[in-house]
């Protein structure tokens, strides 16, 4: 029996549905390609967003760290300033001397080393400048007003003689020095020159936040600082008081 030649199966391209079938296959292939491209693009977008977030987070760490360091530096600076203030306060906290006598120097008045008794009596004032006992001392820590009084004319042969004659000449910035019996010197600079009436006792009160020395003498009246009349001896309510106030500098 003769061998039969194997016949190849040839697609029937002329069938009505064949063209439609091939078109659908091509469309499906294109759709798959587009889906793959969209997936790749989506992956790239996702990765880029992640990188962007990491990039944006990095500066926040770099910003936070300097702020924390700055706060630490500020705290250290504040601690150092507080320590320095405490040390300065400790240096100024001088032990109170047993003898409260002070010694006054006012270059503008030509007064050098004049004794100042802690005594408000008339006889003590006739000898020289006095410190009002109720007022503070320069070695005290608290707000201090070391209040002193002196004669303008005074008495010959004593330190009171012409001691504060030229007190009206005092100006801001003039120097005043006090020394205690331990040898400690306290330096002041004039900050105020003003007049009061005899009963203005508030002038000797301590001043918040200030360490001052006040020097008072009598005047003819609160508005007349130069007439050398009976008012200089504290006569009557119309007489005046001239006050020179100086703030401590060392």
Phi and psi in degrees as GROMACS dihedral restraints (atoms count N, CA, C in turn):
[ dihedral_restraints ]
;  ai    aj    ak    al  type     phi  dphi    fc
    3     4     5     6     1   -64.7    20    10
    4     5     6     7     1   139.8    20    10
    6     7     8     9     1   -64.5    20    10
    7     8     9    10     1   140.2    20    10
    9    10    11    12     1   -94.0    20    10
   10    11    12    13     1   130.2    20    10
   12    13    14    15     1   -68.9    20    10
   13    14    15    16     1   132.7    20    10
   15    16    17    18     1   -68.5    20    10
   16    17    18    19     1   122.6    20    10
   18    19    20    21     1   -90.0    20    10
   19    20    21    22     1   130.9    20    10
   21    22    23    24     1   -77.2    20    10
   22    23    24    25     1   141.5    20    10
   24    25    26    27     1   -85.8    20    10
   25    26    27    28     1   117.2    20    10
   27    28    29    30     1  -100.7    20    10
   28    29    30    31     1   127.7    20    10
   30    31    32    33     1   -61.4    20    10
   31    32    33    34     1   140.4    20    10
   33    34    35    36     1   -83.9    20    10
   34    35    36    37     1    88.5    20    10
   36    37    38    39     1   -71.3    20    10
   37    38    39    40     1   -12.1    20    10
   39    40    41    42     1   -94.7    20    10
   40    41    42    43     1     5.9    20    10
   42    43    44    45     1   -69.1    20    10
   43    44    45    46     1   148.9    20    10
   45    46    47    48     1   -60.6    20    10
   46    47    48    49     1   -36.2    20    10
   48    49    50    51     1   -91.5    20    10
   49    50    51    52     1    -0.9    20    10
   51    52    53    54     1   -67.1    20    10
   52    53    54    55     1   -44.8    20    10
   54    55    56    57     1   -63.2    20    10
   55    56    57    58     1   -39.1    20    10
   57    58    59    60     1   -64.9    20    10
   58    59    60    61     1   -39.1    20    10
   60    61    62    63     1   -63.1    20    10
   61    62    63    64     1   -45.6    20    10
   63    64    65    66     1   -65.4    20    10
   64    65    66    67     1   -37.2    20    10
   66    67    68    69     1   -63.9    20    10
   67    68    69    70     1   -41.0    20    10
   69    70    71    72     1   -64.4    20    10
   70    71    72    73     1   -38.1    20    10
   72    73    74    75     1   -62.3    20    10
   73    74    75    76     1   -42.2    20    10
   75    76    77    78     1   -65.5    20    10
   76    77    78    79     1   -42.3    20    10
   78    79    80    81     1   -63.3    20    10
   79    80    81    82     1   -41.1    20    10
   81    82    83    84     1   -62.2    20    10
   82    83    84    85     1   -41.7    20    10
   84    85    86    87     1   -63.2    20    10
   85    86    87    88     1   -42.5    20    10
   87    88    89    90     1   -62.6    20    10
   88    89    90    91     1   -41.4    20    10
   90    91    92    93     1   -62.4    20    10
   91    92    93    94     1   -43.2    20    10
   93    94    95    96     1   -60.9    20    10
   94    95    96    97     1   -42.4    20    10
   96    97    98    99     1   -62.4    20    10
   97    98    99   100     1   -43.3    20    10
   99   100   101   102     1   -64.1    20    10
  100   101   102   103     1   -40.6    20    10
  102   103   104   105     1   -62.9    20    10
  103   104   105   106     1   -40.4    20    10
  105   106   107   108     1   -63.4    20    10
  106   107   108   109     1   -42.0    20    10
  108   109   110   111     1   -64.7    20    10
  109   110   111   112     1   -40.9    20    10
  111   112   113   114     1   -64.0    20    10
  112   113   114   115     1   -39.2    20    10
  114   115   116   117     1   -62.7    20    10
  115   116   117   118     1   -44.1    20    10
  117   118   119   120     1   -62.8    20    10
  118   119   120   121     1   -43.3    20    10
  120   121   122   123     1   -63.4    20    10
  121   122   123   124     1   -41.1    20    10
  123   124   125   126     1   -62.4    20    10
  124   125   126   127     1   -41.2    20    10
  126   127   128   129     1   -62.2    20    10
  127   128   129   130     1   -41.5    20    10
  129   130   131   132     1   -62.4    20    10
  130   131   132   133     1   -43.2    20    10
  132   133   134   135     1   -61.3    20    10
  133   134   135   136     1   -44.0    20    10
  135   136   137   138     1   -60.8    20    10
  136   137   138   139     1   -45.8    20    10
  138   139   140   141     1   -63.7    20    10
  139   140   141   142     1   -40.1    20    10
  141   142   143   144     1   -65.9    20    10
  142   143   144   145     1   -35.5    20    10
  144   145   146   147     1   -66.5    20    10
  145   146   147   148     1   -41.0    20    10
  147   148   149   150     1   -62.3    20    10
  148   149   150   151     1   -43.0    20    10
  150   151   152   153     1   -63.8    20    10
  151   152   153   154     1   -38.7    20    10
  153   154   155   156     1   -64.1    20    10
  154   155   156   157     1   -41.5    20    10
  156   157   158   159     1   -63.5    20    10
  157   158   159   160     1   -42.1    20    10
  159   160   161   162     1   -63.0    20    10
  160   161   162   163     1   -39.4    20    10
  162   163   164   165     1   -65.5    20    10
  163   164   165   166     1   -39.9    20    10
  165   166   167   168     1   -71.4    20    10
  166   167   168   169     1   -29.3    20    10
  168   169   170   171     1   -75.1    20    10
  169   170   171   172     1   -29.2    20    10
  171   172   173   174     1   -58.5    20    10
  172   173   174   175     1   -47.1    20    10
  174   175   176   177     1   -62.2    20    10
  175   176   177   178     1   -30.6    20    10
  177   178   179   180     1   -62.3    20    10
  178   179   180   181     1   -38.8    20    10
  180   181   182   183     1   -66.2    20    10
  181   182   183   184     1   -38.3    20    10
  183   184   185   186     1   -69.4    20    10
  184   185   186   187     1   -29.3    20    10
  186   187   188   189     1   -77.4    20    10
  187   188   189   190     1   -41.3    20    10
  189   190   191   192     1   -64.0    20    10
  190   191   192   193     1   -40.0    20    10
  192   193   194   195     1   -62.4    20    10
  193   194   195   196     1   -48.0    20    10
  195   196   197   198     1   -62.1    20    10
  196   197   198   199     1   -35.2    20    10
  198   199   200   201     1   -63.6    20    10
  199   200   201   202     1   -44.2    20    10
  201   202   203   204     1   -62.1    20    10
  202   203   204   205     1   -42.9    20    10
  204   205   206   207     1   -64.0    20    10
  205   206   207   208     1   -38.6    20    10
  207   208   209   210     1   -64.9    20    10
  208   209   210   211     1   -39.2    20    10
  210   211   212   213     1   -63.7    20    10
  211   212   213   214     1   -40.8    20    10
  213   214   215   216     1   -63.2    20    10
  214   215   216   217     1   -43.2    20    10
  216   217   218   219     1   -63.3    20    10
  217   218   219   220     1   -41.6    20    10
  219   220   221   222     1   -62.5    20    10
  220   221   222   223     1   -41.2    20    10
  222   223   224   225     1   -65.2    20    10
  223   224   225   226     1   -41.7    20    10
  225   226   227   228     1   -62.6    20    10
  226   227   228   229     1   -41.6    20    10
  228   229   230   231     1   -63.1    20    10
  229   230   231   232     1   -42.6    20    10
  231   232   233   234     1   -63.3    20    10
  232   233   234   235     1   -40.3    20    10
  234   235   236   237     1   -64.4    20    10
  235   236   237   238     1   -41.5    20    10
  237   238   239   240     1   -64.1    20    10
  238   239   240   241     1   -42.2    20    10
  240   241   242   243     1   -63.8    20    10
  241   242   243   244     1   -41.0    20    10
  243   244   245   246     1   -64.3    20    10
  244   245   246   247     1   -41.4    20    10
  246   247   248   249     1   -63.8    20    10
  247   248   249   250     1   -42.1    20    10
  249   250   251   252     1   -63.3    20    10
  250   251   252   253     1   -39.8    20    10
  252   253   254   255     1   -64.4    20    10
  253   254   255   256     1   -40.3    20    10
  255   256   257   258     1   -64.6    20    10
  256   257   258   259     1   -40.5    20    10
  258   259   260   261     1   -65.1    20    10
  259   260   261   262     1   -40.9    20    10
  261   262   263   264     1   -64.3    20    10
  262   263   264   265     1   -40.8    20    10
  264   265   266   267     1   -64.7    20    10
  265   266   267   268     1   -39.0    20    10
  267   268   269   270     1   -64.7    20    10
  268   269   270   271     1   -37.5    20    10
  270   271   272   273     1   -64.6    20    10
  271   272   273   274     1   -35.7    20    10
  273   274   275   276     1   -79.8    20    10
  274   275   276   277     1   -18.5    20    10
  276   277   278   279     1   -79.0    20    10
  277   278   279   280     1    74.8    20    10
  279   280   281   282     1   -79.1    20    10
  280   281   282   283     1   144.0    20    10
  282   283   284   285     1   -62.8    20    10
  283   284   285   286     1   136.9    20    10
  285   286   287   288     1   -66.4    20    10
  286   287   288   289     1   129.0    20    10
  288   289   290   291     1   -70.6    20    10
  289   290   291   292     1   154.9    20    10
  291   292   293   294     1   -66.5    20    10
  292   293   294   295     1   -37.4    20    10
  294   295   296   297     1   -98.7    20    10
  295   296   297   298     1   117.9    20    10
  297   298   299   300     1   -78.8    20    10
  298   299   300   301     1     3.5    20    10
  300   301   302   303     1   -61.5    20    10
  301   302   303   304     1   139.0    20    10
  303   304   305   306     1  -115.6    20    10
  304   305   306   307     1   165.3    20    10
  306   307   308   309     1  -129.2    20    10
  307   308   309   310     1   127.7    20    10
  309   310   311   312     1  -105.7    20    10
  310   311   312   313     1   134.2    20    10
  312   313   314   315     1  -130.7    20    10
  313   314   315   316     1   124.1    20    10
  315   316   317   318     1  -133.5    20    10
  316   317   318   319     1    95.6    20    10
  318   319   320   321     1   -54.3    20    10
  319   320   321   322     1   -38.2    20    10
  321   322   323   324     1   -60.2    20    10
  322   323   324   325     1   -31.5    20    10
  324   325   326   327     1   -95.8    20    10
  325   326   327   328     1    -2.6    20    10
  327   328   329   330     1    71.1    20    10
  328   329   330   331     1    25.0    20    10
  330   331   332   333     1  -101.5    20    10
  331   332   333   334     1   123.8    20    10
  333   334   335   336     1  -135.7    20    10
  334   335   336   337     1   115.4    20    10
  336   337   338   339     1    67.3    20    10
  337   338   339   340     1    28.7    20    10
  339   340   341   342     1   -73.4    20    10
  340   341   342   343     1   137.2    20    10
  342   343   344   345     1   -71.6    20    10
  343   344   345   346     1   140.8    20    10
  345   346   347   348     1  -125.4    20    10
  346   347   348   349     1   110.0    20    10
  348   349   350   351     1   -83.5    20    10
  349   350   351   352     1   144.6    20    10
  351   352   353   354     1   -84.7    20    10
  352   353   354   355     1    71.0    20    10
  354   355   356   357     1  -157.0    20    10
  355   356   357   358     1   129.8    20    10
  357   358   359   360     1  -100.9    20    10
  358   359   360   361     1    11.9    20    10
  360   361   362   363     1   -74.8    20    10
  361   362   363   364     1   157.6    20    10
  363   364   365   366     1   -63.7    20    10
  364   365   366   367     1   -40.5    20    10
  366   367   368   369     1   -65.9    20    10
  367   368   369   370     1   -35.1    20    10
  369   370   371   372     1   -67.2    20    10
  370   371   372   373     1   -39.1    20    10
  372   373   374   375     1   -66.8    20    10
  373   374   375   376     1   -33.0    20    10
  375   376   377   378     1   -68.1    20    10
  376   377   378   379     1   -22.5    20    10
  378   379   380   381     1   -82.7    20    10
  379   380   381   382     1   -27.8    20    10
  381   382   383   384     1   163.7    20    10
  382   383   384   385     1  -168.1    20    10
  384   385   386   387     1   -61.3    20    10
  385   386   387   388     1   146.4    20    10
  387   388   389   390     1  -126.4    20    10
  388   389   390   391     1   158.4    20    10
  390   391   392   393     1  -110.2    20    10
  391   392   393   394     1   132.6    20    10
  393   394   395   396     1   -67.2    20    10
  394   395   396   397     1   119.9    20    10
  396   397   398   399     1   -58.0    20    10
  397   398   399   400     1   -31.6    20    10
  399   400   401   402     1   -72.5    20    10
  400   401   402   403     1   -14.1    20    10
  402   403   404   405     1   -85.2    20    10
  403   404   405   406     1   171.6    20    10
  405   406   407   408     1   -80.2    20    10
  406   407   408   409     1   174.5    20    10
  408   409   410   411     1  -114.3    20    10
  409   410   411   412     1   152.9    20    10
  411   412   413   414     1   -65.9    20    10
  412   413   414   415     1   -20.6    20    10
  414   415   416   417     1   -86.4    20    10
  415   416   417   418     1    -1.6    20    10
  417   418   419   420     1   -79.0    20    10
  418   419   420   421     1   146.6    20    10
  420   421   422   423     1   -74.6    20    10
  421   422   423   424     1   -37.0    20    10
  423   424   425   426     1   -64.9    20    10
  424   425   426   427     1   171.5    20    10
  426   427   428   429     1   -57.2    20    10
  427   428   429   430     1   122.3    20    10
  429   430   431   432     1  -126.1    20    10
  430   431   432   433     1   135.2    20    10
  432   433   434   435     1  -125.8    20    10
  433   434   435   436     1    95.7    20    10
  435   436   437   438     1   -78.5    20    10
  436   437   438   439     1   103.4    20    10
  438   439   440   441     1  -101.8    20    10
  439   440   441   442     1   124.6    20    10
  441   442   443   444     1  -126.9    20    10
  442   443   444   445     1   157.5    20    10
  444   445   446   447     1  -133.9    20    10
  445   446   447   448     1   152.5    20    10
  447   448   449   450     1  -152.6    20    10
  448   449   450   451     1   154.4    20    10
  450   451   452   453     1   -77.9    20    10
  451   452   453   454     1   151.2    20    10
  453   454   455   456     1   -84.2    20    10
  454   455   456   457     1   -44.2    20    10
  456   457   458   459     1   -98.0    20    10
  457   458   459   460     1   -52.2    20    10
  459   460   461   462     1    69.1    20    10
  460   461   462   463     1  -156.2    20    10
  462   463   464   465     1  -124.2    20    10
  463   464   465   466     1   132.0    20    10
  465   466   467   468     1   -58.9    20    10
  466   467   468   469     1   146.6    20    10
  468   469   470   471     1    85.2    20    10
  469   470   471   472     1    -0.4    20    10
  471   472   473   474     1  -126.2    20    10
  472   473   474   475     1   167.3    20    10
  474   475   476   477     1   -69.7    20    10
  475   476   477   478     1   -15.1    20    10
  477   478   479   480     1   -73.2    20    10
  478   479   480   481     1   -16.5    20    10
  480   481   482   483     1   -66.6    20    10
  481   482   483   484     1   115.6    20    10
  483   484   485   486     1    54.7    20    10
  484   485   486   487     1    24.6    20    10
  486   487   488   489     1   -61.4    20    10
  487   488   489   490     1   -46.2    20    10
  489   490   491   492     1  -117.7    20    10
  490   491   492   493     1    30.5    20    10
  492   493   494   495     1   -56.8    20    10
  493   494   495   496     1   -41.2    20    10
  495   496   497   498     1  -102.9    20    10
  496   497   498   499     1    25.7    20    10
  498   499   500   501     1   -57.8    20    10
  499   500   501   502     1   -33.7    20    10
  501   502   503   504     1   -61.6    20    10
  502   503   504   505     1   -15.9    20    10
  504   505   506   507     1   -78.6    20    10
  505   506   507   508     1   -12.1    20    10
  507   508   509   510     1   -62.8    20    10
  508   509   510   511     1   142.3    20    10
  510   511   512   513     1  -131.0    20    10
  511   512   513   514     1   162.3    20    10
  513   514   515   516     1   -58.4    20    10
  514   515   516   517     1   134.7    20    10
  516   517   518   519     1    97.4    20    10
  517   518   519   520     1   -15.9    20    10
  519   520   521   522     1   -62.5    20    10
  520   521   522   523     1   149.8    20    10
  522   523   524   525     1   -96.2    20    10
  523   524   525   526     1   143.9    20    10
  525   526   527   528     1  -133.1    20    10
  526   527   528   529     1   135.8    20    10
  528   529   530   531     1  -124.3    20    10
  529   530   531   532     1   139.8    20    10
  531   532   533   534     1  -122.8    20    10
  532   533   534   535     1   144.7    20    10
  534   535   536   537     1  -132.4    20    10
  535   536   537   538     1   135.9    20    10
  537   538   539   540     1   -95.2    20    10
  538   539   540   541     1   178.3    20    10
  540   541   542   543     1   -75.2    20    10
  541   542   543   544     1    -6.7    20    10
  543   544   545   546     1   -86.3    20    10
  544   545   546   547     1    -7.0    20    10
  546   547   548   549     1    93.2    20    10
  547   548   549   550     1     2.0    20    10
  549   550   551   552     1   -76.9    20    10
  550   551   552   553     1   132.3    20    10
  552   553   554   555     1  -105.2    20    10
  553   554   555   556     1   135.4    20    10
  555   556   557   558     1  -118.5    20    10
  556   557   558   559     1   125.7    20    10
  558   559   560   561     1  -106.4    20    10
  559   560   561   562     1   137.9    20    10
  561   562   563   564     1  -132.2    20    10
  562   563   564   565     1   158.7    20    10
  564   565   566   567     1  -127.9    20    10
  565   566   567   568     1   135.4    20    10
  567   568   569   570     1   -63.0    20    10
  568   569   570   571     1   131.9    20    10
  570   571   572   573     1  -119.3    20    10
  571   572   573   574     1   -22.9    20    10
  573   574   575   576     1  -147.0    20    10
  574   575   576   577     1   144.1    20    10
  576   577   578   579     1  -135.0    20    10
  577   578   579   580     1   118.5    20    10
  579   580   581   582     1  -152.8    20    10
  580   581   582   583     1   166.2    20    10
  582   583   584   585     1  -112.4    20    10
  583   584   585   586     1   149.0    20    10
  585   586   587   588     1  -136.9    20    10
  586   587   588   589     1   176.5    20    10
  588   589   590   591     1  -100.0    20    10
  589   590   591   592     1   163.9    20    10
  591   592   593   594     1   -55.9    20    10
  592   593   594   595     1   -29.7    20    10
  594   595   596   597     1  -100.3    20    10
  595   596   597   598     1    14.2    20    10
  597   598   599   600     1   -84.1    20    10
  598   599   600   601     1    71.3    20    10
  600   601   602   603     1   -71.8    20    10
  601   602   603   604     1   -15.9    20    10
  603   604   605   606     1   -59.4    20    10
  604   605   606   607     1   -21.1    20    10
  606   607   608   609     1   -63.5    20    10
  607   608   609   610     1   -20.1    20    10
  609   610   611   612     1   -92.3    20    10
  610   611   612   613     1     0.1    20    10
  612   613   614   615     1   -70.4    20    10
  613   614   615   616     1   151.4    20    10
  615   616   617   618     1   -65.6    20    10
  616   617   618   619     1   152.7    20    10
  618   619   620   621     1  -109.6    20    10
  619   620   621   622     1   124.1    20    10
  621   622   623   624     1   -56.6    20    10
  622   623   624   625     1   128.4    20    10
  624   625   626   627     1    76.0    20    10
  625   626   627   628     1     9.0    20    10
  627   628   629   630     1  -131.5    20    10
  628   629   630   631     1   150.1    20    10
  630   631   632   633     1  -122.6    20    10
  631   632   633   634     1   106.2    20    10
  633   634   635   636     1  -129.7    20    10
  634   635   636   637     1   161.1    20    10
  636   637   638   639     1  -119.1    20    10
  637   638   639   640     1   136.5    20    10
  639   640   641   642     1  -119.9    20    10
  640   641   642   643     1   134.0    20    10
  642   643   644   645     1  -121.5    20    10
  643   644   645   646     1   121.5    20    10
  645   646   647   648     1  -118.8    20    10
  646   647   648   649     1   144.0    20    10
  648   649   650   651     1  -143.2    20    10
  649   650   651   652     1   165.1    20    10
  651   652   653   654     1   -85.3    20    10
  652   653   654   655     1   149.6    20    10
  654   655   656   657     1  -130.8    20    10
  655   656   657   658     1   166.9    20    10
  657   658   659   660     1   -57.9    20    10
  658   659   660   661     1   -44.8    20    10
  660   661   662   663     1  -158.2    20    10
  661   662   663   664     1   170.7    20    10
  663   664   665   666     1   -58.3    20    10
  664   665   666   667     1   -24.2    20    10
  666   667   668   669     1  -101.1    20    10
  667   668   669   670     1    -8.4    20    10
  669   670   671   672     1  -118.8    20    10
  670   671   672   673     1   104.6    20    10
  672   673   674   675     1   -96.4    20    10
  673   674   675   676     1    -4.2    20    10
  675   676   677   678     1  -116.3    20    10
  676   677   678   679     1   -27.4    20    10
  678   679   680   681     1   -63.4    20    10
  679   680   681   682     1   128.9    20    10
  681   682   683   684     1   -95.6    20    10
  682   683   684   685     1    72.8    20    10
  684   685   686   687     1  -110.4    20    10
  685   686   687   688     1  -166.9    20    10
  687   688   689   690     1   -63.7    20    10
  688   689   690   691     1   -21.6    20    10
  690   691   692   693     1   -62.4    20    10
  691   692   693   694     1   -21.0    20    10
  693   694   695   696     1   -64.7    20    10
  694   695   696   697     1   -20.5    20    10
  696   697   698   699     1   -97.8    20    10
  697   698   699   700     1    18.1    20    10
  699   700   701   702     1    75.2    20    10
  700   701   702   703     1    25.3    20    10
  702   703   704   705     1   -82.0    20    10
  703   704   705   706     1   120.7    20    10
  705   706   707   708     1    78.5    20    10
  706   707   708   709     1   161.3    20    10
  708   709   710   711     1   -70.8    20    10
  709   710   711   712     1   -13.1    20    10
  711   712   713   714     1   -86.4    20    10
  712   713   714   715     1   -10.1    20    10
  714   715   716   717     1   -69.3    20    10
  715   716   717   718     1   163.7    20    10
  717   718   719   720     1  -119.9    20    10
  718   719   720   721     1   173.6    20    10
  720   721   722   723     1  -132.3    20    10
  721   722   723   724     1   128.3    20    10
  723   724   725   726     1  -100.9    20    10
  724   725   726   727     1   130.0    20    10
  726   727   728   729     1  -121.4    20    10
  727   728   729   730     1   128.9    20    10
  729   730   731   732     1  -111.6    20    10
  730   731   732   733     1   122.1    20    10
  732   733   734   735     1  -114.8    20    10
  733   734   735   736     1   133.3    20    10
  735   736   737   738     1  -128.9    20    10
  736   737   738   739     1   138.7    20    10
  738   739   740   741     1   -93.9    20    10
  739   740   741   742     1   142.4    20    10
  741   742   743   744     1   -67.1    20    10
  742   743   744   745     1   135.3    20    10
  744   745   746   747     1  -116.6    20    10
  745   746   747   748     1   -27.1    20    10
